[in-house]
Amino acid sequence: MNNPLAILLHYANARPPYRRVEFYALKDRLLRRFARQAGTHWQCIRKKCWGPYGLDGGIYGRIGCQGAECPNCDGKGIYLERWIQLEVWQWGSYTFHHPIESYGWPDPHPEMPDIFGYIRHVGVSYERSKKARLLLYLLSGAWRLLWLELKDDWPELRKRRFTYGRVTTASDDEELPF
């Protein structure tokens, strides 16, 4: 059986908030206190070359990779490559990653990464992630983060009314309960 905080962290981590630094600091504190470290992984993020800026337009002013003659990537086809060493944490049935260090090429790294590209959390909506984040802040005592998140959403909350777990939108002429 999973710890309720682990479940909330799993959903909240799927769509991190605007204030990522504070959220990841909370995630790190929770993992170090409740989870067990389960090794390390390597993640490789490659960004393909779009070529140099051109006067003839192209995508976002880029004229496309020039192949072997491209000044942007020196003919590699890859504009930027980052290797990130990640701590792996296990909390219940959930696996979490926390970056340790980031390297550009040609620093030493393994031949094949454990994770290629960004980590995607499929099937978790923004709304579910946000609700989990609010509950996580409440249950973990992160009052400042809870307040900041609610304060940012106050205009939207004023337009809504909560009834028996459903959210219904109140019309402009209808009296709001708060």
N, C-alpha and C positions, 0 to 999 in steps of 0.2 A: 504494500500500500504506500502511495506517495504522500509525502508531507504536503499540506495545503500551500505552504510558502513555495515549495518546489514547483507545484502546478502553476501558481500565479506567476512566478519568475519565468517559467517556460513560455507562457502566453504573452507576458509583458515584453520579454526579450525579442519576440517575433517581429514587432514593429516598434523599435525604440523611439522615445519621445524627442522633441526638439532639444531639450536639455540633456544631451547624451552623456556629458562628462559626469554630471551628478548621478544619473541613472546607473552608469557603469560602475561608479564608486560604490553605490548601494549593492549592486550585483556582486562585486568583488567581496564586500564585507560578508554578505550572506553565504557565498560559496566557501570562503575561508572558515566560516563558523560552523556550517552545517553539512557541507559536501565533502567528499573525499577526492583527493587528487588521483587521477588515473593515467598519468603520463603526459606526453606532448605530441602535437601534430604540427606539420608544416603546411602552410597555405600559400599558394602562388596566385597572385592577381596580375594578369597581363592586360594591357590596354593596347589595342591595335593602332597602327599608325594611320592617320588620316592625311598625311602629307603636309607640306608647308602651306602657309597661307598664300592664296593666289588672288590676283586681281579679277579673275573671270568668275568669281562666285564660288560655286561648288557648295558642299555641305558646310554651313557655318563659316564660309569664307575659305575653306580648305579645298584644294584641287585634287586630293587623293594621293595615296602613296605612290612614289615614283620608282619603286623597285630598288634595284641596286644603286641607282643614282640619287635616292632620296636623302636630303640633308637632315630630315627630321628623325629618321630611325637608322641611318647608315646602312640601309638595305636589308635590315632584319625583319621588317614588317611589324615590329613591336615597338611602340613608342616608349612604353614604360613597363617595367616588370618589378614587382615587389614580392619578396618572400617574407612571410610573417611566421614566427615561431609562436605557437599557441599552447597554453596549459589546457589540459583536458580535465574537467571536473565531472564527477558522477554524483547525482543527487536523486536517489530513488531510481526510477527508470529513465530519467532525463540526463542527457549529456550536454554540458555547457563548455564553451571555449572562452579563454581569456588571453589576450595578446601579451607576450613577454617582450619580444623584440622584433623590429622590422628591418629588413635588409634590401638594398637594391642590388642589381647585378654588378660586378661578378663576384660578390662576397660568397663565401662557402655556404652551400646548402645541399640537401640531398638531390639525387637525380630526378626523383619523382615525388611530387607533393602528395600529402594525404588528402588535401582539399584543394581543388582547382577552381578558382573563381570565388565569388562571394558566397557566403552561407545563406541559403534561402529557406525561409520557414513557410512552407506551402500549407494552405488551408486555414490560416489564422487571419481573420478579418481585422481591420484597424479598430473597429468598435469593440471587439472582444479583447484585443490587446490593451486598449485604453481602460476598459473596466477592470481587467486584471491588474494593470499598473496602479490604479487608484486603490484597489483593495490591498495590494502589496505595500504601498506607502502607508496605508492605515494600520495594517497588522504588524509592520516592521518598525513603526514609530518614526517614519521619515516625514515628520509633520511639515517641514519646509517644502519638500517636494510635492506633497499633497496639496498644500495651499497654493503653490505656484501653478500647478496643473489646473486646479479648480478656478483660480483667478483668471487664467488664460481662456477658460471655457465659459466664463460667467455670461457673456452676451448670448451664447447659444443655450445655456441652461435656463435663462429667463424666458425663452420662447417655448420651452417645453414643460410638460406636466407629466409626472410619473404616476402611473396607476397599475397596481398589481403586477409589477414586473414588465409591463409594456410601456413604451414611450409614445405618447400622443402629442401632437402639436396643437397648441391652443391658438384660437383665432385672435386677431388683434383686439376685438371688442370684448373678448371674454376675460373675466376676472382670473388672474393667476393666484395660486394658493400662497405665494410668498412675495 
